[in-house]
Amino acid sequence: MASRKKLLPAVVLLLALAGILFFPQSEKPPEAVVVVQPSLAPTLSPARMPETFPIPDGDLKDSVIAAGDYLIRQQLPNGELSYQVDFMTGERAYSPSHVRLMAGTGALFTVCRVSADLEYCRAGDLALEHYLEALVTDPERFRGTCLFAEGICPLGGAALTVDAIYKRWQSTANFLLGDRNLLNTATELGYFILSMRKTEGGFYHAFDPHFNGMADPDFYVTHASSQSLLALTELYDMTGNEFWLEQAREVNKYLISQPVTEDHWHAYALNKLAQLDSLNGADIAYAGQIAQTIITGEVRSLNPKNTSISTATKVEGLAALAQAFYLSDADYQWLDAEMRAFITFVRARQLPVNDCSWTIKNEILTEFSGGIFSSCEEPTIRIDGLQNWINGVTAYLEYQGLIGVK
């Protein structure tokens, strides 16, 4: 496919983690209306190797690694990641979002890939094993496997667990974690995602796995649908099974018929489609509208009172779309200045740097250096801000490597 020709496969890092030459892969999924039965004997097929873009050295790469150092420094021995902390007072949030923590786990594997340092993969494995304890499988009540979080099975929880597994595969070329085959886990999560499809094309965003539980038609989470689209593209990349690409195409066709928002997850999914297959004219037009929507909010987003978390998502969205446009032979350079502006804004809030004229004690910096704080009015470091920054800057560095910027 045309976009594949532009893909520059990097030498896969950390092959020592692969451990085996072949991984069990699930059979082609049944149609969505059929109850999924677990395979008794998964078919062995040659291991697929991830294809990644080169990451240029420099200050931004160092910034990604510093954020990873913060995550490891704050991690508990059982794998739990720090959800939110006020670095001025030390006060922590004890009612975390496990969906966001799973996304933060995926970010650790991104740092592992960027740094080529096994320490971040080990920390990611520790976190992943911890959060995978929340997986629920009950074939008598629902299809596949879901992530139980905050009293429900949120759609985004399944999608971001697939994403974390995908990021680990990108870093290690390996699906084994202890006795668990993560490709099988990801596939079962994919079945759950498909079971949440609505007849008109969208998704239910939550399912109650308890006795007589059902999908909640009133529960809504921004970006859960686009996170699920991304997960379907990642399943296609990990398995090579065209079924997942077909499902992703159907979901994307619905999503591009919806009103445009600053949806960085949809940007990631469009980029993945451009890498693995191709974008059609409607896809490219919609991607351009997402980019323009992100840029239109620039003045508001760069206001010092606003948060680095939301601004980091803009880096993610634009960097992913810049890659997609380049791979699709569309104009992409018009996004360069906008990406640099948003990156500059967030970098000014990565400790030890601050744009608030604060004098911060060395012992505080020793503990919290590398963290991204929200704003001068809210000196909190939250897991999703770090995850947005790590993934966004990595996407930007991949873009630079892709187009050959030194």
ZIDA-V647714 format. One record per helix or strand of 3 or more residues. SS is the DSSP state (alpha for helix, beta for strand). FROM is the first residue (numbers start at 1). TO is the last residue. If there is no record, write none. Layout:
ss = [SS;SS]
from = [FROM;FROM]
to = [TO;TO]
This chain:
ss = [alpha;alpha;beta;beta;alpha;beta;alpha;alpha;beta;beta;beta;alpha;alpha;alpha;alpha;alpha;alpha;alpha;alpha;alpha;alpha;beta;beta;alpha]
from = [2;15;22;43;59;84;98;118;135;145;152;155;182;224;242;264;281;298;308;333;362;372;378;383]
to = [6;17;25;46;74;86;115;134;137;149;154;172;195;239;255;276;296;301;327;347;368;375;382;403]
